[in-house]
Amino acid sequence: MAESTFMLEIVTPEQILFRDEVQFMVAPGAEGELGIMKNHAPLVAALDIGVLRYENTGGTQKRMAVSGGFMEVIDNVARVLAETAERGEDIDVLRAKAAKERAERRLQAREDNLNLARAEMALKRAISRLKAAEAL
Amino acid sequence: MAGAGVREFKRRIRSVQNTQQITRAMEMVAAAKLRRAQESAEASRPYTDTLQGTLARLAAVSFDVRHPLLDKREDVRKVGYVVVTADRGLCGAYNTNLIRTVDEAIERDDRGLENGIITVGRKARDFYRKRNMVDAEFIGLGDDVSYADAREIAQYIMNAYENEELDEVYLVYARFINVLRQEPIIVQLLPLETPEEDTSDESTRVIDYLYEPSADEILLTLLPKYVGSQIYHAMLEGKASEHGARMTAMGNATENANEIIENLELAMNKARQAAITDEILDIVGGAEALKNA
């Protein structure tokens, strides 16, 4: 299967979180999910807050929560740039649940000084983290 | 007796030795922290470089994108300076140089505008608070620079800019050249200037990318991230510079302490010699007196 793999790199400001050969990936594109396989045409795509999935060389599916950013695909290297990214297995489910409930409460209470956009983003991030951890 | 003077010297030597121990320890700690700071800076390169490269490429194909952060204002009333200093001193002229750079920039600007300082680091905060110039302060961020802090600072600045509280924003930090040299620099942060494509590289190919959504739209979503990454970069460089400066300053202090100790030892030995000579003279004088009696 080695012939059908390409390089996936997940880069955050603080580190390269992931860099390995994968068989395919699905990224949370701003306008819907984007599936990438080997020999994809050169692409630059904006990403939404959401879950990125990939299948490693062993055929196992893995998930990651990414906080938006963009992805560039060229010459069989897919490089994802996100301000934050977390491996599904590293996510603290309890904390993510608490964050989700907090965001939901804030959105429901609708206080005057509520920054709607920010609260919605927080909720979205929490949901994507729970999905990545497969707890939702 | 060989007493008071010599004892005083001994006390002073011990005191200098104690200080020297502290400066030596601080030098070693700074060296270790410098290494860590350089590693963090290195680890941030892939993100920063890719973001810049992609922005440049997007900017080259998007001609008339409009974004509040790109808007050059005709009527500039207030200029903001984001000043990245250390939280602590004992790092030579590191903090002073940064503050002087800001003051010179304000001086040079002959438009006579209002200025606001956004301080990152306690030293700049303390200095500008006395002058009532602090718009916002971000202090006590610690030795490990986190991107979350950088993003928070970026968010504050972008809000202030979009609400027209600030009309131009500059970023002031120390660029790390080597352990002995750190150079304060000022870069314009807002209005944003998109990075230019590096065309010096011959191998640059013209690649026909697919853009999803359009290049314009991707560019717009990346601009705020570019502000964050610039601030993060400045904080990382500043941290490395701070530790470099402290390492050098403490190294010099340790050497100076050596010199002081040598001088004190010399003076102490002289004083002891003089005391002994005095005593001998006393005894000889006494003996002579007895002989003559």
Boltz contact constraints between the chains, C-beta under 6 A:
constraints:
  - contact:
      token1: [A, 11]
      token2: [B, 46]
      max_distance: 6.0
  - contact:
      token1: [A, 11]
      token2: [B, 47]
      max_distance: 6.0
  - contact:
      token1: [A, 13]
      token2: [B, 44]
      max_distance: 6.0
  - contact:
      token1: [A, 13]
      token2: [B, 47]
      max_distance: 6.0
  - contact:
      token1: [A, 13]
      token2: [B, 147]
      max_distance: 6.0
  - contact:
      token1: [A, 13]
      token2: [B, 232]
      max_distance: 6.0
  - contact:
      token1: [A, 14]
      token2: [B, 147]
      max_distance: 6.0
  - contact:
      token1: [A, 15]
      token2: [B, 43]
      max_distance: 6.0
  - contact:
      token1: [A, 16]
      token2: [B, 46]
      max_distance: 6.0
  - contact:
      token1: [A, 31]
      token2: [B, 213]
      max_distance: 6.0
  - contact:
      token1: [A, 41]
      token2: [B, 210]
      max_distance: 6.0
  - contact:
      token1: [A, 42]
      token2: [B, 207]
      max_distance: 6.0
  - contact:
      token1: [A, 42]
      token2: [B, 209]
      max_distance: 6.0
  - contact:
      token1: [A, 43]
      token2: [B, 210]
      max_distance: 6.0
  - contact:
      token1: [A, 44]
      token2: [B, 209]
      max_distance: 6.0
  - contact:
      token1: [A, 44]
      token2: [B, 211]
      max_distance: 6.0
  - contact:
      token1: [A, 45]
      token2: [B, 212]
      max_distance: 6.0
  - contact:
      token1: [A, 46]
      token2: [B, 218]
      max_distance: 6.0
  - contact:
      token1: [A, 46]
      token2: [B, 221]
      max_distance: 6.0
  - contact:
      token1: [A, 81]
      token2: [B, 50]
      max_distance: 6.0
